[in-house]
């Protein structure tokens, strides 16, 4: 026990002497704050204090492995920073660990100074104290056994120690081989030299069976040196840089009140799902930002991080995190906010698929949610609650009719051709319209819609400023049916000549029918969009005439200058069992 305490004390002295031998000017940084954006980038703010050496310099070896060009700044709180120099240096690190003795000479060395009884191969017996072990130590590469032994200790280390171990593996590792055959046993008759190879048995009370072995790792490491205007001065430095690797994803839970409740309120809860693939965060205040800043050179590395290519560690850790390999591409994932269309998407279960809407590609004002301190190591994930609020909502039914027309209607006969009319969609959607009565904006995020224990839908809640409204599609209403039809009311084959081409003006009347088979009254917003100029609408329909829209036509052969695009909107309240038939008149030109 006393020997064990002596060894522990010796190791403590060694560690203390190493720390005392550290050169002056070492700047140890602690992370003061991390500002996280939705696109997988973050702003790190760190601080450290050191005393300048005789060259007026301080330095740090914990150089960031990634930083965006132009974002790497050191700002001292006092004094003048003259320059910063980033470079590589070669260092040697020692790691010591007890290793089992596999040879007699090693066992003798481990028990040096102990009383021993030694029996040789010729059965001669010697008793005395192991006084000296004559060995030679030769630098040698690590054996597979030692490599495994030193690697096995890493499972209980901190992430920082694991990172250091990984860095050591990149350098050269050496240990000391113990060789020799002779040892001196001090007996009552005098000192006797014996060959270790002839030892048949060895008797030692409380025999030690392990021997400390040291592995020396030589590696190249980064160093950032800061030169100030005066030597031997205490300097506090704030270091900030913009880097990839930390992302937050907003997710909402929206719980609707009981349908029989007198007041329609929805409980909106927002949480931030955090992904850290950059560096350890230890008890760090986090700010998460709505919107994405404009960093023009975010794909270019700062020269001060000594990296040839800026590594997006989110993408390297899981390629599905990058937008380039995103199963939810813009073509597959879309939402029309005003029309209340459902979100479409795809992707394999189990993989992390981040649609563009969730990575902050849309234009939004920058707004910061401040979170409490959080510890999150590299590779970890976390979910943090941001707020919960009760807000008013209303049920709304929307029916969006989009007409696509084939440009063949001016022909004298329609025989042998397909129908000139196509409805791109004809579904009545039940939506809820939430009013953001909080003082915080709602950022774009995935929203789970529930009522009690019943899940209703999962949708995309789009960016909603304070005091504004947002719609969330719930489901197609099977008890609310809509039909569309039209009839021609006039045709003038010589109505227009444009660019040496003749156009006929065709007059049409559109007729919509909407039936409410629900047992409760509903409010419906009907939108009709078609190619041509709308001239009148019943039921107080609002008409908006816009420029030509190619989406209104299939195989259009005329000039875009001759036709408009029109949208008519009706807001109608329907009682149970009631039917409404709004109409609109319009005209368009067809080349013939």
QUIPE-V98043 format. One line per field, one symbol per residue. phi: phi as a letter, one per 30 degrees, with the letter a starting at -180 (. if undefined). burial: # if it has 24 or more other ideal C-beta (glycine too) atoms within 12 Angstrom, else .. Layout:
phi->???
burial->???
This chain:
phi->.ddddddddddedddddddddeddjdcccbddabcccdcjcbccbbbabacdddcicbbbcddedaadeiccbcbddaicddabbcacbcbcbcbcadbddcbdddddddcejcdbccccddidcbblcddbbcbbcbdadddeddeddddddddcddedddddddddddcdcbbcdcbkbcbccdcddkdbcbdddcdcbbcbdhddcbbdbcccccbcbdbcccccdbdhbdbcbccbacbdkbbbbdbcbccddeedddcdbbccccbcccbcbcadcchcdccccdjbddcdcdccddeddhcdbddddddddaedddddcddcdddcbbbcdddidddcaakddjddccdedccidddbddbccccddbcbdejcbabbdcabbcbdbbdbcbbccccccddbddddbcdicdedbbcdaabccdbccccdddccdcddadbccbbiccdcabbcddebdeiccbcbdcadddcbcbbbabbdcaabdcdacbhibcbccccbbcbcbbcccddbdbcbccbcbadkcdcabdhhdccbcbdebdddbbhdccdddcbcbbbcbccbccdeidbbbdbbcabbcbdb
burial->........................###.#########################..#############..####.#..#.#..###......#.###.#.#..#########.#.###.......#.####.#.#......#...##..#........#.....#.##....####.#.#.#####.....#.###..#..#.#...#..#######.#.########....#.#######################........################..##########.#..#..##.####..######.##.####..###....#.###.#####.#......###########.#..###.#..#.###..##.#.##.#.###############.####.........##.#.############.#.############....##.######....#######.#..###.#.#.#.......#......##############.#...##############.#.#.#.#.#...#..##..#.#...#########.#.#.....#.###########
